[in-house]
Amino acid sequence: MTPKAHAAFTAALLKRLDADPDVLGLVLLGSSSGDPPGPDAFSDHDLFVVTRPGAQERFRTDLSWLPNAADLVLSFRETAHGVRALDRDGHLVEFAAFDLDELSLARVNRYSVPLDKADVRARMARVREETAARMATPPDARWLAGQFLVELLVGAARYGRGERLSAHFRVRVGAVQHLLGLIRLRAPAVDRARLDDLDVSRRVEALFPDVARSIDAALLQPVPACARALLTVARRVAPDLVPTGVPEALEQAFARAEHAARPAE
């Protein structure tokens, strides 16, 4: 979907919801919010529909209010309040339907309120303040580093044992998630403020291109080599959090995993 088509979808959505007497507001999230970065060809629509009490379920189960309702090929309930819907062109709409009081359950960063027939803007401002306060306390750096290092170890061991899927998950997901947390912690405050405070994997390429390229290259390698390369990144980002002796101990684990994975001679 082009940015122009994205904007047209938003306009059609706003027109439909504004005409519905059960709708009290529309909240646009992420790239749809109008805050940079704006939508591109890969952007979906993230939003909250705010309704009168008791009307929420209609919007979760009857999707005829969506501009692309006739083209939907998949829709399902993701959470108690949220739905994901995909159309034949590959455009995704992720939304939650809340009444005013249920808005307090949400967590947001970038948002806008193009439709407010009640107290939606004021309530969303409080939601954003509560989200920021919750995210303001970072995880302990030593905990992140320890989790990262142990995930590398466990992933290598699973790989050597032949549990390849578990190994991939431990190293390429678990370890990388903790490594990205360390990168966030060690980033200058001005850069940290530009990262997505709800998703540690977002915006890394824009702010730390060299580190992002190193991680991306590591993820293309077999698990032991991937783990070894991720450890190199961690030692570059947070050398003080990789204790003396740990790289050597992990290298033993990586080498054992590689040896065990070789075909029998």
N, C-alpha and C positions, 0 to 999 in steps of 0.2 A: 504494500500500500504506500503510495507516494505521500509526502507531507500534505499536498493539496487534497488528496482523497481522505487522508486522516482528518483534516480539518472539516471536510464536508460531512464525514461520518459523525463527528462531534456535534456539528450544527444540527444535523437531523435528529440525533439523540436528544439534544436539549429541547428541540421543538416538540418531540413526542412526549417527553416527561413533563414539560411545562403545562401541557394540556390535560394532564391526568390529575384529578382532584385529590387522589391519595398520595401524590408526591409532594414532599416538603422541600426537597433539595437535591442537588447533584454535586458531587465532589469528584473532580478529576485529579488523577494521581500520576506521579512519574513524568514521563515525556509528554503526556496529555495535558499536564497542568499549566503549560505556558512558561514555566521556569526552564532555563537551559540545563542540559542540552535538550533541544526539541525533538520531535518525532522524525524518524528516518524511515527507510524502506523496510526495516526490520521491527518497527515498533508495533506493539499491540495497544489495546485500550484498557487501562486500569481505572476503576471508578467505584464510588459508593452511590447507591440510590438511597435517599433518606425518605421514609414514608410515615404516614400516620400509623399509630400503634395498631397492630393487627393486620396491616396490609402488606407487610414485608414478604410473607410467604408466597403471595400471588406473583411477586416479581421474581422470586427464585424458581418457581415452577412453570410459569407461563412466560415464555421469552418473546412473545409477540411484540413487546415494546422495543426490542432491539431493531435498529435500522436494517440489519442483515438477517433478520429472523428467518426469512424464506430460504436463505442459502446455508443455514446451519447444517453441518454434517456430524457434529459431536457436541454434546453438552452434558455436564455432570456436576453433581454437588461436591464441591471440594471440602467445605467446612460446614458447620451448622448455619452460617450466614452467607457463605460464598459459593459462587458458581463459575465454572470455566466453560466457554462456548467458542467453538471453532467453525469458521465457514469454509465454503468450497475453494476460496481463494487463499486459504491459509492464514486468514486474519483471526487473531485471538482476542476475545473480550474476557477479562477477568474482573468480576464485580462482587460486591457484597451488598445486600439489602438490609438496612438497619432502620429502626425507629430512632428518634432523637436520643433516647437514653442509651441505646445500644452503641452509639458512636463512641462511647468511652472505652469500648473494647478494642478499638482500632489502634494501630501504630502507623505513623506516617512521617514522611519527610517533605518532599515536594508535593504541593497540592494547590488547587484553586477551587473556588465555589462559584460557578457561573449561575447557579440557581439556588435561591434562598427565600423560602416562603415562611420561615419560622426563625429559629435561633441557630441555624447551621453554622454560619461563619464564626460566631463566638464559641460554639462548642468545638469546632475543628481547631481553633486557635489553642484551646486548652489541651486537646489531644496532642497537638504538635509539641506543646510545652512539656507535657508528661512524657512523650517519647524522647525528647531531647534530654530530659533529666535522667531517664532510665539508661540512655546510652552514654551519659557523661562519665559514668564510672567504668573504666576499662578493665578487662580481665587482667589478672596478675601476669606479669611478663615471664616469670620463672615457670608458672603453671603452663602457659602457652608453649614455651620452649620444651618443657618436659614432655608434654603431650605430643608435640611434633616429633621429637626424637624417638619416643617409644612407638609411635605409629610407624615410623620407618623400620624399626626393629621387627615389630610384629608382622608388618607387611612382607618383609624379606623372608621371615621364617615361614609364613604361609605359602609364599612362592616356592621355596625350597621343598616344602611338603607336598606340593602339587595342588594346593588350594588357590588356584590362580585368580578366580573371581574375587575371593576375599582379599587376596593380596592387592589387586588393583584398587579395591575400595579403600583399604587402609592407607595406601601410599598416595594414590591420585586424588582421593577425596579428603580423608581424615587429616593426613599430614599437610596437604596443601591448605586446607582451611585454617589450621593453626599457624602455618607459615605466613599466610596473608594477615592473620591477626597480629603477628609480630611486625610485619611490614607497616601496618597501620600504626602500631604503638611507636615505632621508631621514626615515623614520618614527621617533618616539621608541622607545627600547628596549622599553618596556612594551607598546606596540602591536605592534612587530615580533615579539615573542614570541608574540602571539596569531594571527599569520598562519600560513598553511600553508607549512611550510618545504620541501615537495616540489612545490608547485604555486603559482607566483607569482600566478595569477589568482584564487585562492580567498580568501574572507573580506574582500575589499576593500570591498564595500558596507557591511559591518557596522562597519568601523573608520574608513573614510574616505568617508562617504556623499556629500559634496559633490563630491569628486574623481571618485568612481565615476559619479555622475550626469553630470558633464561628459564623461567618456569615452564613456558610453553614448549621450549625445546626439550626440557627434561621429561615432560609428559608424553612425548613421542617415543621414548625409549622403553625397553623392557624394564620390568619392575626393579630389579636390583640396580641397574644403571640409572634409572629414574630417581630412586632413593638417594643414590650417591650424588647426583647432580643437585637435587633439592637441598641436601646437606651443605653443599658448596654455597648455595644461595643464602642459606641461613647463617653460615659463618661470615658471609659478607655483610649481611644486614644487621646481625646481632652477635658479633663474635664473643662478647662477654657472657652470653647465655648458653654457649656450647662448652661445657666444662672440659678441662684437660683430660685426655684419655677417652672421651666419648667417641670422637671420630675414628680412632683406632679400633675400639670395641665394635662399632657399627660396621666398619670395613670387614671385620671378621665375619659378621652375619651376612653381609652382602656377598662376600666371596663364597661362603658355604652355600648360599642359595643358588648362585650361578653354577657352582660345581654340581649340586644335586639336580639341576635342571638339564645338564648336558646329557645327550643320548649315551647309553652304555656302550663302551668300546669293546 
